């Protein structure tokens, strides 16, 4: 049908302007693309302990099968390694600094602004939206209602068994039941004779069957399914432990606190220390190491919990395939942040480190990255014999550029709604609907078509950046390839053996990822892992490029919600080309001074001042 015309035979000026804007704003084929369903799978405290990420220990057949038909992001990072800020950030595409949320004590619509959430945007555009399990963080963070009435078309589902999360049901060595960290159980003996994630998966499977019965003529849908495991306590059906005999579980890499790690950066993992079985170990605070025998049990329990979660995810994905809706459903699987397993002597999250912030991210685009129509559920309990030596990530498309969980919302709106979200303004008031992230589709489609990330731009940009030029909108990106046309005297003209700064490139086409974490003091305290807003005195701001992580720990005003950049307590710089475990802090090494200056400028201009509004 043609557009209506004015009595003079031409479109009204306002309508013409709107159509011209849409022609630029939307993809060219948006008008003829049907809207897709969305299945959003969120897994609590999930590090990249998946077979598809190259983890040779992990038995995760469902995640691996999904990855085989998806884009896999090797460097996806949370904006804060704590559930409430990270999930709110992911679901609103705003940074914790913008949300004014660093703990679990406020609701963003009251504390920061009435920002549109991801499910709300879909609901307002005619989608039926539903949540099952842990999607928004519960409590005041989501207004004790999972952000109702804004986000969901039906009451969110929370498994009844979740109320028993911390009950003393773990059989300890003394023969008594306690609230332990390591807690394999028989679900039949638990309250309600089941476990929370089992109930969530069953509800999601039933929901998908019901939607299929309604037929394709009904409105499109967005279903968010959140699993609690492997979040502590490590309570899972005991049979999953059999996948990981203790002798097969290796000790953590570099299990001791690095000498160059600033005290303010240390996470004393108090949430583990408070568990009954850990408390019995009498580990000295704050740097005492976990005994080797118990460290092995925690690592075994974590991997078992991941396999348990993978089993349940497989049931949901199989239900999607069986429903006949897979061909028109975008699927995104992500954790809300990572989880350290004893590396550098740290456990859990609560920091800006790689292990705390890095998490899996898989994106399935039907017809582009593959097809899930033939997906079949294979339980990890039946797939243990398929474990094989893995040397790297395996997926339909592998994206190695750093990306952020902020990018989830603009990615799904473009992939399913054919709508491109505008970027939030760098200064001034924030509109209800915008993004501080960027769609991942250009990365996926560029690699899918060309087999690699687009080549970097002129290498001499780093030379200008480290010699005082404004960072502007540049993103610092370390590359191991040498570019021969760099100007004389620039770092990229050096031989790769002449120093750590050789082969470095700044490219506007490259991405960076920003994270932050608060502390109540410079020295570790019992509340260092989860300080309340009023107690925050230090903030760590971190930026991750392809090969570097740089962090500054600065004074923070919890009333004005502003960092004091001139009051610097510590800095960290890790070169992942030779130090992927972030053991050697090279921030004070003379050879890295130009890089520290450049990274500091990048961190302050893009990570906080521009995106977060602080000076």
Buried (B, 14 or more C-beta within 10 A) or exposed (E): EEEEEEEEEEBEEEBEEEEEEEEEEBEEEBEEBEBBBBBBBBBBBBBBBBBBBBBEBBBBBBBBBBBBBBBBBBBBBBBBBBBBBBBBBBBBBBBBBBBBBBBBBBBBBEBBBEBBBBBBBBBEBEBBBBBBBBBBBBEBBBBEBBBBEBBBBEEBBBBEBBEBBEBBBBBBEEEEBBBBBBBBBEBEEBEBEBBBBBBBBBBBBEBBEEBBEEEEEEEBBBBBBBBBBBBBBBBBBBBBBEBBEEEEBEEBEBBEBBEBBBBBBBBBBBBBBEBBBBBBEEBEEBEEEBEEEBBBBBBBBBBBBBBBBBBBBBBBBBBBBBBEBBEBBBBBBBBBBBBBBBBBBBBBBBBBBBBBBBBBBBBBBBEBBBBBBEBEBBBBBEBBEEBEEBEEBBBBBBBBBBBBBBBBBBBBBBBBBBBBBEBBEBEEEBEEBBBBBBBBBEBBBBBBEEEEBBEBBBBBBBBBBBEEBEBEEBBBBBBEEBBEEBEEEBBBBBEEEEEBBBBBBBBEEBBBBBBBBBBBBBEBBEBBBBBBBEBBBBBBBBBBBBBBBBBBBBBBEBEEBBBBBEEEBBBBBBBBBEBEBBBBBBBEBEEBEBBBBBBBBBBBBBBBBBBBBBE
